[in-house]
């Protein structure tokens, strides 16, 4: 006799042994194991999430490939970055390790530079380590839903960045920083180290800025930067 019941494959992805949906995995990376483990334990206990902790001394991309987290929470300041291996290069490696993983910054360093670097690299937001547990949970929920999230400390830094995009200035803030560096006599490698980007990225910003302003040589570049009062 035909059965009217529906068979459910309990081995299908996202289905647990009891037929419940698999919890989303959050992996926290930090050089402070006490902070990372305590946060992971709190989030696991207080929210409908699975949380794990890894040390920033580990190969983070290997850990992402192994664990396949939905969100990877880390302090960008703890990354071992060099001019030839900047934060954008790190994110590209994460995409190779596990394309579905979303990155969320978690740092005491609250600055416009941090926001700009993480957004340009492909992070889904930044929250302060001073944030309450409920604020961390809320940020994770937004990122898991596909959005971007900045808590109130980082959010206050967004206004200057948004204001930059509404001006008639042809240069971005990063292009200005690169031109100022060259006007001061710094090399591309020195500028890259200071801005935590690669030398090739510095060259790209310089080429883009000088083309916009039609600055054919270094003398014109220096004169333009001085005329803008950027060296004061």
C-alpha positions, 0 to 999 in steps of 0.5 A: 500500500502506498505510503503518504509519508515523506522521507527525510534524509537525515544525512543531508547537509544542514540537517542534524541527527534529530532533523534540526537545521545545522547551526552556523559556525563562527570561528574567532581568531585572536592572539589572546587565547583567554579572550577568544575562548571566553567569547566563543564559549559565551556565544555558544551558550547564549546564542544559536551558534556553534563557535570555535577559537583558533590562535592567530599564530596558526595558519589562518587560511588553513584553519578556514579551509579545515573548519569552513566557518560561516563567519570568521571573526578576527582582529586585522591588527593581528595579521602578519602583514607585509608590503608584499602581502597586505590585507587584500592579499589575505582576503583573496587567500580566504576566498580560495580556502572557503569562498562562503566565509564572511570576514568580520573585524574585531579590534580595539583599534577604531579608526577611519584607516581600519574601516577603509582598509577592511571595506576595500579588502572585502570584510563585512564590517568591524566591531570594537572589542569594547562591544557588549556580547549582545552587540557582537551577537547582533553584528554576527546576525547581520553579517550572517544575513548577508549585510554589513555591520559597524558598531557605534564606535566604528560607525562614528568613523564612517561619517568622514568617509561618507563625506569624502565620497560626496565632495568634488575632489577628484582624488580618493583619500588613499590616492592623496595619502600616496601622493603625499608620501611621494611628495615627502620623498618616500619610496613606494615600499615605504608608503606601502609599509606605512599604509599596510598595502602592497607596493603594486597597489601604491603604484596603482594609486599613484598612476591613477592620481597623476592621470586624473591631475595630469601630473607628468613628473615628480616636480609637478606632483610635489608642487600640487601637493604643496599647493593643496596644503597637504604637507602642513 
